[in-house]
């Protein structure tokens, strides 16, 4: 995270070269050629250097596309070639064909975790690392572990196994990517609660799309190959509507294509193949304490990703007159609760800064008595081409007292595209 003084940036100006862009976007897939590449080694407890594991992700549009079945089939294929393969965690969802595909693959017993009197089963990461197979199969990468587990999310368990030098083959549905959370909710009407940072997919060594047409998937559902009979009709009429499946499939296809393009660029760079690089675009997104900020950050990430642009997130702490008026407005609106709400707002800013970093943004925290002018200064210093902000939520009388940052920004920045993200009605 970058900390700047109130009115001066310490970051150098200048356009990043292609090599810098690749590193910044975490697009350097260092193990594109496993027989030749030499991944950076880690040091084990025995003091000897060991390789970093490779991550393969089977990406699908929705449940039932065949990701788990394909993962298990890949396990059998590798085992038949003499590779040491174990199942770290697989969820068959009582699908007979998936369960049958496990066959004679070695299964690591699950770890039992007790929470509020209920015993839950999770992947035993410590046991897998102690067993240290060449390859481990791990289903449902975005899964949230039971409270009391070593890690909050399963992808963190996977990262630990990769650091231990174990190759991981895993599965993921497109709707679990954090940057797509709002978009998926608008398409399907369902807010996905289990998400993971996009950088996990970006850093994967291999991403393979498990594709199936919406019609074929709905037929699979009708035949009882995905959900039990009592859930089929409701699923077909809601989440598994053909329009939803088509939109989610397009998202999965796009992300796979973006990954493939990044790998091609990496290959061309490593092999000295000349390429005409496009002019660099940069996106600056403002964030604060409001809940709407998460949606703003996601929209800014999607814009930057689509433009192959650098993403910078900025928080500007008000000073002087603006700070005084903000406190006065808070007191007028909330009375004695203003101080408590102010402390909660500071915590929200910290959480949103971490969220921005998870999305791969560089985070700048600065302060100023003129928010709009400071935004323009930072934009000029970093050669920003697009600014993304959330729709203001202030009432008219608040803008009279405090002034409108958006209106002032429009007057000051004539050559920068400005995007306002509307607030959800809910």
N, C-alpha and C positions, 0 to 999 in steps of 0.2 A: 504494500500500500504506500502511495506517495504522499508525503506531508509537505505542504507548501506554505511559505509565509503569506500574510494577508494579501499583498498586492504585487507579488513577484513570483514568477515561475522559475524554477531551477532546472527545468528540463531543456535540453538543447533543441533548437529548431532544426528542420531538415527532413527530407523525405526518406523513409526507411528503404533500404535496398531489399531485393527479393529474399536474400538469405535471412535478414532480420525479420521480415514478415513471416516466413515459415516458422521460425523459432517462436515468434510472439503468438502465433495462432496454434501452437502445439501441433503442427501438421507434419513434423519430421518423423515419419514412420521408420525408425532406425533398423527395423528387421524385415525389410521388404523381401530380402533374399536370404532365407534362413541358412542355406548351405554356405554362404559367403560372409554374411554379416557377423560383426563381433559386438554384441550388445555390451553396454557398460556393466562391468561386474559389480556385485555387492560382496561384502565380506561376511562369511558365515561364522558361527561360534567356534569353529575349528581354526579360524584364522585364514582359511583359504578363500581366494576369490571365486565367486560363482556367478553364472549368467543370470540375467533378468528374464523372467518368464514372458512368453508371448501370449497375447490376448486375442482370441477370435470370438466375435459376436455374431450370432444368428439373429438378424433383425426381422421382425414381422409387423404387419399392419395391426393385427388384433389377435386375440386368443383363438386357437384352433387352426392357425395357418400352417402348423407342422414344424415349429421350431424345436420343440423338445424331441420329437421323433427323429429329426435330422441330426440333432446333437448326439443322441444315443447311437445312431447309425455311424456317425463319424468316430465315436468311441470304439465301436466294433472294428471299423476299418483300420484304425491305428493299432488296435490290439492284435489284429491278424498279422500285422507287419512286425510284431515283436515289441511294440511300445508298451511301457508300463502305464496302464490307464485305470483310474478309479472314479467312481461316482461320488462327488462331494455332497450333492443334493439334487434330487430330481423330484418333480411334482407331477404325478401322472393324472391327477384330477379324476381318478377312477376310469380313465379311458382304456379299454381293453387292448387296443392296438399299441398304445404307448407303453403300457405295462409289459406287454409281451416283448417289446423291443429292448427292454433291459437285459433280458437273457442271462448270460453268465458273467456279466461285468461285475467286478468287485464293488461293493457298496460300503462306504464309510458309515458306521452307525451314527445316528443323529444324537446331538447333545440335548439333554433335557434341562429346560429352564423353568423354574417355578416362579410365578408372578401372581400375587394376590390369591393364593390358594389354587391356582390353575397351572397345571404342568403343560408346557409347550415344547415343541421340538424344533431345534434349529441346526444348521450345519455346524459340525465340530471342526472349526478351522485349525485349532491346535493339533488335533489328531491327524489331520491331513498333512500339515507341515511336518509333523514327526514321522509320518509314513513316507513322505516325500516322493510321490510318484512322478513320472515324467509329465503326465497330463491328468488334469482333474476336470470333470464335467460338473458344471454348476448351473442349475436352472434359475430363472427369474432374478436377473441381476438387480432390479430396482427394489427388491423386497426389503421391508423394514423389519429388523430383528426384534425379538421380544425384549422388553425392558430387563435390564440386568445382564444383557449380553456384552461382550467386550467392545463390539462396534455397534453403532446405531443402524447402519445400512449394510446390506450384503455386499455391495460393491467395494466397501472398505475391507471386508474379509478377503475379497478377490485380490485387492491391491496388496494385501499382506502376503498372500500366496505367490503372487507375481514377484514380489521383492525377494521371496525365498527361492526363486529360480524355478518355480513350477509353472508349466504352461496351462492356461485356463481356456476352456471352451464353454461359452455361456449363451443365454438367450435373453432377448429384450423386445418388448413391444414399443412401437414408435410413440404411443401416447404417454409413455413414462419419462420422456425427455423434458427437463425443466423448462426450457425455452418455449416449448409448444403447449404448455399447460393451459393457457388462456385460449389459444386457438382450438385445441381439442374440445375444451368445454363449450365453446361457441358452436362447434360443429355437431357434437353429440348430445349436448345438454347435460353431460355428466362431468363433474370435476374430479379428475384423477388425483388421489391423495398421495400415492407412492410415486415419487419422482427421483431422478438422479441427475447430477450436473452433466451438461452436454460434453464437457471436456473428457469424460470417461469414454464416450463413443469416439470422440475426436482422436484420442490417444491410442485407441485399439489398433493392433497390428493388422487385423483383417476384419472386415465387415461384410457379411454375406446376406443378401436379402432372400428370405424365404417367401416367395410370392405366390399368391393364389387369387384368382378372379373373384369378385364379389358374388357372382352367381354360384360358382363352385363352392365357395365357403358357406353360403346359405344352404346349399344342398347337403353339405357335410353336416351342418347343424340339424337339418330336418331328419337326417338318417340316424341321429342320436350319437354322433361321433365326437361331439364337443361337450354338450351339457346333458344332464339327465332329462327324461321326458317332461317332467313338471315345469322345467325352466325354458323349454324350447320356444314356445309360442310368445312368451313375454320378451325373450331376447330378440327374436326375429322382428318384433314390432317396435323395438326400442333401439338399443345400441347397435344391433346388427341389421339395421335398415340398409338397403343397397346404397343409398346416397352417402350414409356415414362411412360405409366400407370403402366406397370409391374415393372419398376425400382422404381417409386415413392411408389408403394404399398409395395415393399420390404423394403424401408426406413422406412415406417410407422410401418410395422410389427416388424422391428428390435428395433425401439425406444420403442414400447409398451412392447416388451419382456424385454428390459433393465430395464424399470420401474418396471415391475413385479418382476424381479430378485432382484432389490433393496428392494422392499417391503418384499419379502421373507427373505432376509438377516436381515432386520429390525425386523421382527417377531421372527426370531430365536435368535437374540441378546436379545430382550426384555424378551423372555421366557427361557433364559438360555440354549438353545439347542446348544450343542457343534458342532463345525464346523472346518474343517481344512482350515485355511486362506492361500491363495497363497502368495508367496514372493512379496514384494511391488515393483512396477515399478514406476519410476518417469520420467517425460518428462520436459525438459528445452527448451524453445523456445526463440530465440533472436528476438527483434523487434527494428525498427528504424523509420525514418520519411517517408520512401518510400510508395507509394500507394499499392505496392505489399505486404506490411506487413499484411494487413487484410487477404489476402488469406493464408499467412504463419501461422497466428494465428488460423485460422479456421482448417487448415490441422493438426496442432499440437493438437488442441482440439479433433479432431476426433481420432487421434492416442491415446491420453491419455484416451479418453472415451472407446475405444475398449479394451484397456489394463487394465481398471479399475485403472488407474494410476493418481497420483497427477500431476498437471500441474503448472509449474512455468514459468513466462515470465520475461525476463531480458533485460534491456537497459543499455549499457555501454557507457558512455560519454568519448570520446577520450581525452587523456591528452598528454602533452609533444610533442615529435616529430610528432606523428600521428595527433594530433590536429593542429599543425603548417602546416603540409603537406595538411591536409584536407582544411584549409583555403586558402592555396596557390593554390590548384587545383580548388577550387571554384572561386577564382579570375581569374585564367587563362581561365576558361570555361564561366563565366558569367559577368566578369568585374564589373561595378558599381552595378549591380543587385545582386551581391553575398550576401551583407549584408541583403537585403530585403528577399532573398530566405532563408537565414540562420534563420531569425526570423520566417518565415513560417514553416520551418522544425521543430523548437522547438514546435510550436503549434501542428504540426502533431504527434510528439512524445507523447505529453500529451493526445491527442485524442486516440492514439493507446493504451496507458496505460489504459485508461478508458474502451476501447473496450475489452482488455484482461481481465479486472476485470469482465466485463459483461459476459464473457465466463466462469467465475469461476476460473480464474487463480490467483495465488499469484504473485504480481508484485514486482520485485526488480529493483531499479535504483541505479547504482553505476558508478564508473569511473576508468580508468586505462590508462597507457601508452602502455600496451600490451593487446589488446583485446582478442586474442586467449588464452593467459595464464590466464587471468581473468575468461574467460568462463570455462576453465578446473578447476580452483580453486573453483568456485561456484558449478560446477558439482560434484566435490569431496565432498565438504562440505554438499551437499544436497543428496548425494548418487544417483545421476542422472544416469539413464540407457539409455536414448535416448536424443539426441540433435537435434532440428529442426531449420534450418536457411533458409533464402531466397537465391535464386541464385544471385550471385554478378552481379551488373550492370555496373561495372567499365570497362573502356577501358584498353588496354594493358599498355599504357604509365602511366596511373594512378596507376596501380599495381606496376610498376617499382618504382615509387616515394613513394608510400604509403605501399607497401607490400601486400601480400595476406593473409587475416585472415583465409580463408578456408584451404589453404595449411599448414599453421602453426598449425592450430587446428588438422589436420589429423596426424601431426607428434607428437603432444603432448598427444592426447587422443587415446590410442590404445585399450581400453576395453569398449568404449562407442559407441553405434550405432549412426551414424550421418546421418540425412536426409536433402537433399537440395530440396526445393520447387521451381520448374521452374516458370519463369515469363510468364504470358499470353502474347501472341503475340500482343493483342490489347492494 
